[in-house]
Every structure is written in structure tokens, then in C-alpha cells.
Amino acid sequence: MSRKLKIVIAGAGLGGLAATLGLLQRGFDVDVYEQALALREVGAGVQVSANGTRVLHALGLGEALGALSWEPQGKVLRLWQSGETWPMFDLGAESVGRYGFPYLTFHRADLHGTLADAVRRIKPGAVHLGAKCIGCAQNGETAALHLEDGTVAEGDIAIGADGVHSAVRQSLFGPDRPHFTGLIAWRGVVASAGLPVHLLRPLSTNWVGPRGHAVHYFLRRGELLNFVGIRERSDWLEESWIAAGTTAECLADFAGWHEDLQTLIRGIATPYKWALKIRQPMSAWSVGRVTLLGDACHATLPFMAQGAVMAIEDGYVLARCLAGAPGDPAHALRRYEQARRERANRVVTSSSRITDVFHNEDLADGARARTYMAEHWNPDRVRERYDWLFTYDATTAAI
Ligand SMILES: Cc1cc2nc3c(=O)[nH]c(=O)nc-3n(C[C@H](O)[C@H](O)[C@H](O)COP(=O)(O)OP(=O)(O)OC[C@H]3O[C@@H](n4cnc5c(N)ncnc54)[C@H](O)[C@@H]3O)c2cc1C
């Protein structure tokens, strides 16, 4: 490279920061423009399967994150009313043995903060706060992000990592048409210290039932428990991390569910609610010198716990593609999109399809539920559902 390529990124979320770090490590000059006034993440958890921790290790964050994470020894399924339990899959040593890397859970602020610190160690001024992107532009030689305050951030390449409501995506492809699923996600964090001992087993739990499901796992070495509860409801339409509901409303949504679940919900100080919307998989992510990554181009229902992991994989593959063809940025972006689009779109469609598996009406009745579980959650079906996700290696995948 005769001079460093300059890359401007909109959005310093998990995907934007992973891309920034991967690109800085490969010698690119990167500036990332974040609309928030302070760099922070919401108080919620995120599960990162082996395909994601593999990338975090490759970024040099394995040790730092290991100390902040929690490692479930396995996932179990529980039936909504009786609490009956089935193994889903083993994790812990099994994940490392099978996929080479652990399955870890994080408080988002810890994962986000570790990525941001690593970025700032390489380029202290890389992240620009209070910088809202309102669109992008390009000519044959340069690409630019237009910011709300009138500033134009110019580079050789521009990337939209600005999440589900991406301004860069809208600038490239026009407004999107999200479709409300009729589902809302409740989420909240509970202090582990107050929980009964039998709820402290080192397992991640998926409750399944008719018209809803719930997931919980620990965070931060086990100090906190993260709760996500999904219910079919059509009266809440806001897609937001910060829209608060009440504990009473969340309890009402899970009325009739097992006492263990009610105990967890009662422990949440402020439950938040998010209307789950679907976007059709996109047939293109890039135009010339501008591309997208993460939720900006493949927002997904959270039911496979892969949205953030996909954003992190995207960032790493994008950095590899640009390092492989620095003299032809538009070509590098096409290669990135070719390498990533099919996989990310498969996550979007698989996550939508799995709704019926989690929420099936057969789960209403104990005997039918047992037959249903044996059919849909036997080890072969589980492997079919998850192996293709966890075995992927963003550090060596063909580009
Ligand atoms: C309830 C729930 C549970 C989930 N659980 C998991 C899980 O366990 N595992 C998993 O992998 N995924 C999970 N996900 C999905 C995951 O949260 C997202 O896929 C992930 O956050 C996407 O990362 P991103 O960087 O693409 O976007 P975001 O995290 O949305 O980050 C976008 C960033 O861009 C900024 N921004 C937005 N607009 C602009 C603008 N115009 N200008 C400048 N900056 C802007 C935002 O402030 C933000 O910092 C879950 C999602 C939900 C809703």
C-alpha cells in the first residue's frame, strides 16, 4: 500500500467496533462516528457462541474477555408450566472440544468496553461521539458520511454499522419495510445473590411454551442473570433498547408459567420491552465504495442468539477482504458481501422459522409436549440447527 486507506464507519456498536479494531490491526486508518454522546451499551446480556469467540480471540481479546464473561456448562429446555427439563446441548468443555472455542455470555457493556479500549489503544481519537450520520455519498475516488451537524467525514471507503434503523442503508437502498411479528421481547437483569440455590445451576435455560418462550443465562462471572422473555402481543410496536415496561406487566405476560420463571421476573428492577420486527433478507449490501454490516443489513429475530455474533464476523471478514485487495476497495467490498451475505441471510430466515418450534401449541399439553420435544429437540435436530453456525471460521473462511 503506498498510503494507508482511510475508512469511515457510522456506528460504534459491537459490529462497528469489531470492524474498527480488525481494520486498525491491519494498518488501515479508521474513524468511527457514533450518534450517542457517551460510549456505552445497554444493561443487557449477549450470548456469544464459539464462532464469535473465535473472532474475539483472533482480535486479541480472548484473555480480557475471559475474565469478564460467564461460561455455561450447557443449555437446557424447560416446559413452560411444569418446569420439566430436557438437555438441549452441552457447552463448557464440549464447545471447546468440538468447535475449538468456548460459548460465553457477556454483559454488553463489558464486551463493548473491551472492544472500545482495544480500539483506543491503537488510535485514541478513532471514535467520534455525538456524531449522527444522516446519509452517505461517493464518487469514483472517495466515499463520505454526512453528519447531522453539517460535517462531511470523507474516506476511501464508508461503512454503515449503524444498526437496525441504519441511515447509511436508507441512503443506499431507500426506506425499508419492516413487518411486525406480533411478538415482543421483555428483557431485564437480576442480581444472582438473591436467587434460590436451585436457580444458580451453571446452565443457560430456554423455556418453551404456547405463544411464548423465555431464555436466561448468567453474566459477569455469574454475578447477574440476564432474562429475555418473548410473548405474542400486538399492542407494542417500538423497536428500542430503552423502552421500559413494568414488572407487573411482564408478570402478567407470563401468568400461568412456572414459579421459577415468575421468581426471576419479580427480581427484575426495570424490565424493558422491544417489538420484534422482521426485515426481508437483502439481495445487496454494497454500492461502489460503501457497504453495510451487522443489523444495518441483516437485522434478525434474536432466537438463534446470532445477531451480534454475525456483526462481529462481518467486521472481521471485511477487514480480511480489504487487506487482501487494498488497491481496489470496491472489489474488496464485493468480495466481502459475497463471503457473508448467504450466511447472514440464512441466520435471518432460520431465526424466523424457529419461532414456531419454540412457541408450538403442542407444548400446551404435557403428554403432547413430550412427544413434541422428542421430535423437535432430539440431538440430531439440535445439531442440524446449530452446527453450521458454530463451525464457521471467519478467520479462514473463503473470501
Ligand atoms: C432482546 C434481544 C436479545 C439479543 N440477544 C443476542 C444474543 O444473545 N447474541 C447475539 O449475537 N445477538 C443478540 N441480539 C442481537 C444483537 O443485539 C444485535 O444483532 C447487535 O447488537 C447488532 O450489532 P450492530 O453493531 O450491528 O448494531 P447495534 O448494536 O444496534 O449498534 C449500532 C450503533 O450505531 C449507532 N447509530 C445508530 N444510528 C446511527 C447514526 N445515524 N449515526 C451514528 N451512529 C448511529 C447506535 O447508537 C449504536 O451504537 C439480541 C437482540 C435483542 C433485541
The ligand as a Gaussian input file, in Angstrom:
#p B3LYP/6-31G(d) Opt

LIG

0 1
 C      -33.734000      -8.970000      23.089000
 C      -32.521000      -9.214000      22.223000
 C      -31.594000     -10.190000      22.582000
 C      -30.468000     -10.442000      21.789000
 N      -29.570000     -11.412000      22.156000
 C      -28.490000     -11.676000      21.360000
 C      -27.533000     -12.688000      21.726000
 O      -27.645000     -13.330000      22.778000
 N      -26.486000     -12.916000      20.876000
 C      -26.306000     -12.222000      19.717000
 O      -25.333000     -12.465000      18.991000
 N      -27.197000     -11.243000      19.364000
 C      -28.263000     -10.953000      20.138000
 N      -29.150000      -9.964000      19.797000
 C      -28.916000      -9.204000      18.545000
 C      -27.859000      -8.109000      18.754000
 O      -28.203000      -7.286000      19.830000
 C      -27.698000      -7.253000      17.513000
 O      -27.694000      -8.073000      16.370000
 C      -26.399000      -6.462000      17.587000
 O      -26.447000      -5.525000      18.628000
 C      -26.108000      -5.770000      16.258000
 O      -24.912000      -5.046000      16.368000
 P      -24.653000      -3.820000      15.411000
 O      -23.316000      -3.261000      15.808000
 O      -24.873000      -4.202000      14.006000
 O      -25.811000      -2.779000      15.749000
 P      -26.109000      -2.014000      17.103000
 O      -25.721000      -2.812000      18.278000
 O      -27.521000      -1.545000      17.000000
 O      -25.136000      -0.755000      17.043000
 C      -25.373000       0.312000      16.167000
 C      -24.633000       1.536000      16.688000
 O      -24.802000       2.595000      15.756000
 C      -25.239000       3.760000      16.417000
 N      -26.051000       4.507000      15.442000
 C      -27.307000       4.213000      15.034000
 N      -27.711000       5.110000      14.117000
 C      -26.676000       5.967000      13.934000
 C      -26.478000       7.094000      13.109000
 N      -27.444000       7.523000      12.284000
 N      -25.287000       7.741000      13.165000
 C      -24.292000       7.307000      14.008000
 N      -24.457000       6.244000      14.834000
 C      -25.613000       5.585000      14.785000
 C      -26.008000       3.268000      17.611000
 O      -26.071000       4.254000      18.624000
 C      -25.176000       2.047000      18.014000
 O      -24.101000       2.414000      18.842000
 C      -30.281000      -9.693000      20.591000
 C      -31.202000      -8.691000      20.233000
 C      -32.315000      -8.461000      21.036000
 C      -33.303000      -7.403000      20.627000

